[in-house]
Amino acid sequence: MHNPKILSWLSKRAGISEEQAHCLWLRAVRRAELYFDETERATPAYWQFALRELRTALDQIGRQHQWHHDVPAHVPQWLTEVAEWQANYLMNSMLIWRNVTLASSRAWANAWQQSRAA
């Protein structure tokens, strides 16, 4: 598994370590593996999808850091942590259902194409 050459630059820009960026890259590749068939892997579209997923994850991290700076000083810390937990929980649940929907619809689309070809 190769890393993008700009991974260290992207991690510095997002304000995270290279190890965290590497973990995000591996997660992006796993998402791309769910989206693409084995025959479509290692194609330019596959790597573009993985890189787009990485950039999305890094942008979310950047927005989270920015969000913490925008909170007024009089708001208790526990309240910001609860709000962040809720936002992360909702976002993750939406992403999981998105991946489930994509994976299940791909199987149906493949079966439909095979039935039309036969």
N, C-alpha and C positions, 0 to 999 in steps of 0.2 A: 504494500500500500504506500503510495507516494503522497506527500503533502504538497499543497500548492506553494510555489516559491514565494508568494507574497504573504504567507501565513504569519511570519514574524512581524511584518509591517502592519498587517491587519490587527494583530493582537496588541501591538503598541498603540495603535490608533483607538482601539476600543478600551484601552486601559486595563487589560488582563494579561496574565502570564501566557507564555507560549504553550505550557502544558494544558492550560484551560482551553486555549484556542485549538490545540490538537484534539482534545476531547470533543469539542464542538464540531471539528472537521469529521471525526469518526461518526458522530451522530448524524451529520449531514449525509455522509456516504451511506449509512444504514437506511436513511429515509429515501435516498435515491434508489437503493436496492429494492425497497418495497414498491417503488413507483415503476421501475423498469423491469422488463423480463431479462432472463439470463442472456438471451441473444442480443439484447440492446445495451448491455453493460459494456463499459469501456469505450463507448462512442462519445463524440463531442457533446451531444445533447445530454448524455448522462452526467458528464463532468460539469457541464454548465449548470445543470439542475443542482448538483451537490454544492457547487460554489455559491449559487443563489441561496440555498438553504443556510450555508455558513454565514453569508452576509446578513441574512435575515436574523439569525441568532445573535450575531455581533451587534446589529442595530438595536435589537431588543435589550441587550445588555447596556448599550449606550443610553437608551431611553430610561432604563431603570436608574442608572447613575444620575442622569439629569433630573429625573423625577424627585430623587432624594434632595437635591439641591433646591428645588422649587418649593419644598414644604416650609411653611412659616415656622418660626422658632417656637411659638407658643403651643404647637400641636405636640402631644405626648409621643414619645418614641414607640410605645406599644401600639398606638393607633396606626402609625405608619407601617409597622410590621404586619399588623392584621390586614391592612388594605393591600399591601404588597402580596401577602399570602393569598388573599382572595383573587387578586388579578392573575397571579401565576397559576392558581388552581383552575380558574376559568379558561385561561389561554391554553393550558396543557390539555384540558378535557376537550376543547374544540379541536386542537391539533390531532388528538388521538382519534376522534370521530372522523376527521377529515381523512386520515390515513386508512382507517377501516373502510370508509366509503370508497376511496380510490382503489384499494386492494380488491374489494368485493366486486366493484363495477368492472374492473379490468378482467376478472375471470368471466363475467357474463359477456363482456364484449368479445373476448377471445372465443368463447363457445359459440356465440352468434356468428362470428366470421367463419369459424370452421364449418358450421352447419350450412352457411351460404355457399362455401367453396365445394362442399360435397355434392 
